[in-house]
Amino acid sequence: MRLTDEEKAMRDGAEGPAVAAAMNLLERYGAALDCERLCDVRNVAGTMTQPSPVKARLVGEGGWNKAFAVINLDCDDDVEIPDMRVPTCQLQHGFGADASGVVPYPAQMIELQGDAEAFYGRRGVSILATCTPYQVGNIPVRGEHCAWMESSAVIYANSVLGARTNCEGIASTGAASLTGKIPCWGNHLDQGRYGTHLIDVRTRVETFFDWGMLGYFVGGAVGEERPAVVGDIGRPDLVELKHFGAAAATSGGVELYHIPGITPEAPTVEAAFGPVPVPEAIGYRPEQRRAVYADLNSQGTSADVDFVLLGCPHASVEQIWQAARALEGRRLSPGTELWIMVPRALKDVADRSGYTEIIERAGGKVLGDSCPAMSRAVPPGTRVFATDSAKQAHYLPAILGIEAWFGTLDDCIDAAVTGRWRGGLR
Ligand code: F3S
């Protein structure tokens, strides 16, 4: 790793011990990657405020300075944490105070998170509290180097916005927030952004449900590589691309995709592959679509649904409105809960627009900050849940040992009001 004079000065303590620890971490991280240099970042999305028992212990031992040093800088020294050097935001974390008594989430975790928000907010961490920072104002421009965590956000930033970030971790984003630097490798480099696989869609993909299934197929087909998707696809919008990317990052480890003619770095199929010859296509046909649907529903046996979850990744205003419209004048089945996960800033919009009132009148809840997978919290006694999210259908059975059904928004709302799963592939 070659450090610039400025970076060497940071490492040697010119800006204090916390920045020195951060630069030391980045130097070790870059060397492990065989990376030649760091690049400048002005946009960090990480996690500082997520409560945990380990964090509670560290705060008890040495306050929030200690917790940040150990968890976000991999440093055991006593250091004082200065203001963030570059704009930094908090991604999703635990539940906030307004979830107390509403969500089964420990009161001490809510309290710890409140303390964390006060500490980090004073140092320049914007508490966006969502896995979709791009929905609430953090929108890097094309080509901008970033240091983001959260797989569904990383794939959106790289693919839809054309920004450049690898899928970073808690410590590397912590170090980036204090230095404005991150190892320059992978998705930061032109050669790390060209397509590697061509996916040819031979069955019509045009709804949110379709895009989620296509994403789940693509991740399984390409693993951690970079697909370019062509064929019988409509013009996807933010919500569909959000679902597509989250699903591809879940079944595989996709961090960047191209859709020629739609995503910014691929005006054509040839441009998506750059100097690389366009490979033979992998087909996505009705039989692959059926197989993905069966896979996503392979954890469901009982049709009695206790819990319906919408908003993974966190819902857009349009999705909240759609849910409200589907629930207007209806009531949830006794014994079935409905949660819609949203960015807190958008809940304010939903509140003012009257959507929250409609959803709550039906018996549903609109919740910010977190999600069941993140906080390992579902309504008490949940055995079977239904969702329109391929990501939650994939993770929640493994995390909480519950059954899952995957379907459309209408299937999920139907399950919420009848207590029964009646979805199917259409
Ligand atoms: Fe967001 Fe939780 Fe899904 S953090 S992407 S709602 S698993």
Residues whose N, C-alpha, C, O or C-beta is under 5 A from the ligand:
A	BS01	F3S	Q92 C131 S152 G311 C312 P313 H314 S370 C371 A373 M374
